[in-house]
Amino acid sequence: MRVSIERFVANKRNLIIIFAVFAVFASLQSYFGSNRTYVEKGIEYEYNRYNNYTIFERSFYHLKNNQNLYVTYPQEHGDLYKYTPTFSVFFGLFAMFPDWLGLSLWNLLNALVLLFGIYYLPRLSNLQKGLVLLIVLAELLTSMQNEQSNALIAGLLVLAYGLLEKRKYLLATLCIVFSAYIKLFGIVGFALFLLYPKKWKMALYTTLWTAVLFLVPLLFVSYEQYLRLFSQYGEMLANDHSASYGFSVMGWLNTWFNLEFNKNVVVLLGALVFMIPFVRLKEYGVDTFRYLALTSILIWVVIFNHKAESPTFIIAMTGVALWYMRSERTILNVALFVAAFVFTGLAATDVFPKFIRDGFFEPYVIKAVPCILIWAKVIYEMMVLKYNRAAKHVVEHAV
């Protein structure tokens, strides 16, 4: 029985089918779901179930029509568009289709980029990769049911690591730059560049892709309008920054300990702790150290994001699953993983009654806590573990 299960999980085709089915299911569930009600300035509006997809889709037309992307359009959808103009252009690829098809293609892209990113990782067996994908499946479904881009971000960062390991710097830099053009926290992925040789080449490719993706919106708007859009984008980010604590370190400190810190200070301290292991320059050539750096990045970008919400945690859980797959099976590591799987991965599902989710998990940001603890454990491992430098997968470094 166990052998049959392992054989099923290790079969790449089975996981592709599962991920594709989940993507289509989430899309059709949203498309045919009942409408939702939003209140804007005291006026009640009714929107479709796939409101986030509509926000992305309409941003493309707002861009083409020289409209402000960063104000509300209550006649069309609820909430604000909070992405770059480049992402609006990218979403024109989906806007050309009927909603049911565009939505399905969007969720399929998210699911399959993550899946192929995991399968592109070196030094993990197909069984381990299949287990990682099954571990994150519940979080992936949550993200896709909300039509979010988080699985795409996770997939791009994982794929970038795999490409860097194989010295495919041109595509690796595209993955990270594109992730940053979707959501700004993708820039944390650039920390991976410190771990590989030929940094001048990565800097050159990064400059190239940054310029190309920056210029793309000029195919649809004038230079003057583009400058206005970026000014409006900056204003939106500044206003958005003060809105909430989210499922983050800031939210944890506030709800558990009644502590209020300046968010920028907390993020800065988090960045400093994140960078501490990078002082171990001699370990850059060891694959275990680089692998842990990837897991640290995937968790960090969520737990230090003041806007982190439940669908964002597909990124952090990907980091958790990858960390656990190569960690020692100590009591502490197993306990941390089980806590993350139950209280992060399943926290938004019907495994827990609604009154527990709404009355306990959400106000006390329970979803974030196991990820915070595991990130601390990753930092500890990066700092104190002695890596086998005689192992096969050691790279030489150059500036």
Summary of the structure (lengths in Angstrom):
residues: 399
radius of gyration: 21.0
end to end distance: 51.2
largest distance: 66.6
contacts: 1325
relative contact order: 0.10
helix: 70%
strand: 3%
